[in-house]
Amino acid sequence: MVAASQVVLTATERVTLGVPAAEAVAEESSNRGARKVFILASSHLNQKTDEIRRIEAALGTRHVATHDGIQPHAPRGDVLKAAEHARSVGADLIITVGGGSVTDAGKIMLICLKHNITTVEQFDNFRTRVEEDGTVTNPAFDAPDVRAICVPTTLSGGEFNPLSGATDEKIKQKQAYAQRDMVPVCVVLDPAITVHTPEWLWLSTGVRSVDHATETLASLLSNDFCDGLADSALRLLAEGLREVKANPANLDARLKCQIGAWQSMIPIIGGVPMGASHAIGHVLGGTCDVPHGYTSCVMSPFVQAYNLEVNAHRQKRISACLGDASKPASELLDTLIRGLGMPRSLREVGVVESQLQLIADYTLEDIWGRTNPRPITKSADVMSILQTAMG
């Protein structure tokens, strides 16, 4: 019998590769007939470079406002402030320029605009919930009228995903939101604008996309289409990240990384569930303030080692992509990540023993807390991984 599966497509219509951001954004805005374009930018790009001024100039009279100030992991209060600003100027198109938190905020803003969200408490009506038995519930709500264009400057890949995350500041928990038209209508992959991204951030978010690819290849629920994309993504990222580490001015290598990040996301948005590295990573970010990329740098090899007893046949392909099918995937990932100068233990990223139980409990509430290849059904299962990763 042939194994049955499906690949879910998103509402992204176009991806530009290597086109300068200002040019691509201006053309797409014009093609869509936008009259009031709102830019949500990273604070660094907006205040320390001329990149946002170039985009504003290219937009001309279409540009109505620019907003920055989104903190890591997109706190709900920051998202609400941005949405209120966009609402006040009557924005009919949102442009996000920055890393994963800016991207996440920009996508959730679209829900705020559509449903007139004016308090952080109202976010609860739209967030994804994970029940005690592991069932994931996505509330049904109308699609946004305003769409987004995304210019990513890091490699976590969220710009391709209709799923987004924001942190509830009161309980320090990152929560998911999902709606098909939240995904940007256009994604602009411009390697030149990424030279402003700090090296640690570029490389660590690149490892985040490595994690997308490896958890796809490790999954027992993937298929040949998604495996092929993950295979290509992992090879492009491993090569591109090393090349950028050696020469940060190498724009071809940067674009190679961006394409790898894109390919790594297609299986996720297509329906392949991620595993414990992603689930724990979400919690480390929202609860412990660990940068998004660092979570994968720490957790990915440990999770692959934890899963080896149930998916060794799947992990061999990861090893082959990393250059040596005879070695364990966890070891090769460790070598790659250490070679990029990234942290490899929870202790190195500021996590302390007293936080482990809460991390374990919250992991079970994550959308991917119950989809790890080696089943995770209780907090003790998560604790066994966390204790190994403490270092």
N, C-alpha and C positions, 0 to 999 in steps of 0.2 A: 504493500500500500504506500502511495505517495503521501508524505506528511503535508497536511494542509496548513496554510498560514496566509496572512495578508499584510500589505504594506499601506499604511495610511499616509495620504499626501496632505500637504499644508496649503495655505492660501498665499504663500509667497509667489509672486509672479515673475520676478526677475532678480538676477544676481550679476553685478558687474565686477570684473576682475582686472585690477591694474589701472582703472580709470581714476584720475584725481577726484577726491571726494567732492570738492566744490562743483566741479563740472557735472559729475553724476547726479548729485542732489538737485542742482538747478534744472537739469534736463527732465528728471523724473517728476519734479514738482510741476513743471510746465506741462508735461504730458498729462498729468492728472487734473490740470486746471485749478490747482490750489491757489488761493488768494491770500490766506493768512497762515503762514508757516511759522511754527513754534519750534525752536531748537532747545533740546535738553542736552546739555553738554557736561563733560567732566570738568570739575573746578580747575584742574591743572591746565587742560587745553584752553579753557576759556580765559583764564587769568594770566597764564605764563607763556602762551604761544600766540601766533597770529592765525592759526588754523581756523578758528571759529569766525574770525573777521573775514577770511577768504570765502567761507561758505555764505556768510551774511551778504557779502558784496555780490556774489554770484546770484543769490536769490533776488537781490534788488528790492523792489517795492513789495514783493511777496512776503518778505520777512517782517514779522510783527513783534517778536520777543525772543530773548534768549534767557535760559534759566540754568543755574548750576546748584551745587550743594547737596547732591545725593550721597549719603554716607554708605560705607560698605554694607552689603547685604540688604540694601534698600529698605530702611526702616519705614513703616507705614506712614508716619508723620511727614517724612520727607517726600514721599510719593504724593501725599495729599496736598502739600504746599505747591508742588509742581503742577498738579492737576488744577488747583484753584487759579494759578497764574495763567495757565493755558485757557481755562474757561473764561477768565476776565477779558481776554483779548479776542475771543471768538475763534480760536485756532481751528483750522480745517485740515491740517496735516501736521504730524509730529515728526521731527527729525531727532534721532538720538545719536550722539557722537561721544563715544567713551567705552568704558569697560563693561563687565557683566552687570554690575549694580545699576548703572545708568540704563542699560538695555532693559533689565527687568522692570525698573521704575517706569520707563517709557511705555512698556506694554500694558502694565496695570493701570497707568493713567487713562488709557483708552476706555477701560471699564468705568473709571470714576466719571469721565465725561459723559458717557452714555447713560449711566444710571444715577447721575447727580449725587454722587457720594460726597458728603460734606463733613463727615466725622470718621475717625479711625475705627470706631466701633462698627460702622456699616460695612467695613471690609469683611467681617465675619460672614455676611450673607452670601459671599461670592467665593470663599476659599474652599479648596479641596479638603475633605476630611477622611481620616483613616479610622475605621471602627476597630473595636477590640479584637475582632476575629480576622483583621487584616483587610477587610473589604474597603475599597477606595470609592468614595462618593464625590462626584463632581456636580455641583448644583447647575441646573439649566438656567441660562439667562440670555437675553437678546445680545446679538453681536454688536460691537461698537460701530458707529457711523464714521468716526474719524480713524484713519489708518496711519501707519508709521513707516518711515524709512530709517534704516539702521546703518550707521557707519561704525563698526566695531573696531576697537583699538587694542583688544586683548584676544585671547584664543580659547575662551571657555565655550563658545559656540551657541550661547543662549539666543542669539539673534535669529536662529533658524527654528526655534522651538515655540509653539503656541503656549507651552507651559511657562509660567514665570513664578518668581519667588519674592516675597517681601517678609520682613521680620516684624512680629508683634513685640514691640519694645517692652511691654509690661511683663511678659512671661519669657522673654528672650528665646523665642521659637520662630524659626523661619518656616513660612507656610506657603503652600502652592496655590496658584490660580491658573485656570486653563479655559481657553475659548479659542476656537479655530482662527478667528479673525484678529486675535491679539498679535499674531505673528506679523512682522513687518511685510508690507507689500513688496518692498525692494530692499536688498542688502547690498551694500557697497563695500567691496573688499579692496581697499587702497593700502598697499604696503607702505607707501611713503609717509602716511600720517601716523603710522605706528612707531616711527623712530623716536617719538617723544615718550613712549611707554617705558617706564623703568625696566631694566633688564630682569630683575627678579620677578616682576609681574608678568612680563611677556613669557618668560620661560616656564614659570609655575602654572600659568593658565594653559600653556601648551601641554603640560603634563596632565592637566584636567581633561583635555581632549584625547590624550593618550589613554586616559582612564575610560573615556567613552568607548574607544575602539577595543580596548582589552576586555572590558566587561561585556561587550557584544560578542567577541570571539569566545569568551568563557561561558556565555549563557547557554543553557540547554533548551532555550526557546527561540533561538535565532533561526535564520534560513540562509540559503546560498547567496541570495541577493545582498542581504545585510552583511553577511560574512565577507563578501568580496569588497564592499565599501570599507568595512572596518580594517581589512587587510591592507588596502591601499592607503587608508588614512594613517595607520600605524607606521608604515614605511616612510611616508612623506613627512610625518611629524618627527620621527626619530632622526631622519637625515636633516631636515630643515632646522630643527632646534639646535642640533650640534653646529650647523653652519652659522646660524645667527650668533651663537655663543662665541664662535671663533671670530666672526666679523659682523658686528651689529649693523653695518651699513649695507649689507647684502640684501637688496630688495627682492631679488629672485627667491632667495631662501625664505624671506618673510612671507612672500605670496605662497610659496610651497606650504608653509605652516598654516596659512589661512585656508587654503584648499583642503588640507588634511583635517583641519578643525571642522569644516563644512561636511566633509565626507563622514567624519566620526559621528555627526549629529543625525544623519539620515536614518540609521537604524533605530535610534531612540525615538524620534518623532514618528517613525514608521511603525512602532509598536513593540520593539524588543525591550523588555524590562531590564533595568540596570540592577546591580547587586549591592552588597553591603558597603563597598567603598563609597558609592554615591550616597547611600542612605546615611551613613555615619558622617560623611562630608557635609551634608546639609545641616546636620546638627552642630558639628564643630564650628561652622560658620555663624549660624544664627545665635547659638547659645554661648560659644566660647570666643567669638570674634576672630577666629582663625581665617586668614585670607583664603578665598575660594580655591585658588590653585594649590596652595600649600596643603589643603586637606587631601588632595589626591597624591601629592608627593609623598605624604606620610602613609596613607592608608592603602594605596593600590597594591604594592608588593605584599603586604601582610594579608590582605584579603585573598589574593591569588594563592598564597601559601595555605590559608585556611580552607580554601575550596578544592585543593588539589586531589583530595581523596575521592571526589565525586566527578571531576571533569578533567582529569589528566589528558584524555584524548583531545579535548578542546584546547587546552593550554599549549599543546605542542605547536599549534599554528601561531600563537603569540610569540613563542620562542623563535620560530622560523622567521617571522617578520623582523625580529630584533637581532637576527644574524646567526643563531646557533640553535637548531632544533633539538640538540642533545642536552641542553641545559635547562633547568627549571625557569619558567617565566618570571617567577618572583625574583630570582637572582639577577636576570637580565634587566628587569625593570629597575631594580636597586642600582645596578651599575649605570644605567642611563640617567637616572635621577641624580645620583651622586655626582656624575660627570658634569651635570649642568649646574652644580653647586647649590642644590636645593636641600631643604631639611628632610630628615628621614625618621623622626620620632615625634610623638606627641609632646614630649617634654621640650623639645627644641622649639615648638610653636606656642609654648606657654600654657599648655594644658597641665593641670595638677590632678593628683589622685582623687581628691575630694569631688571632682567634677564627673568622674567616670560613670557613676550610677545614673545620674541625670541624663548623660549622653546615651547610655544604653536604653533607658526608658523612652526617651524621645525618638530614638532610632526605630523603635517598633511602631511609632506613629507616623513615620515617613512613608511616602508613596511606594518606595522601593525597599522598605524594611523587611518585607516578607517575600521578596522575589529573588533572593540570593540563590545560586545553584545548590549550595549546601544549606538546607533549610534553617532559618532562624525563626524560632517560635517564642522565645522568652529572653528577657534581658540578660540572663546568664550567658547565652550564646554570644551576644554582642560583647559582653564583658571579657570573654576569653580572647577576642580579637584585640580589644582595647588594651588589655594588660600586656599583651605581646608587643603592641605598638608604643608603649610608654617609653621604652629605651632606657 
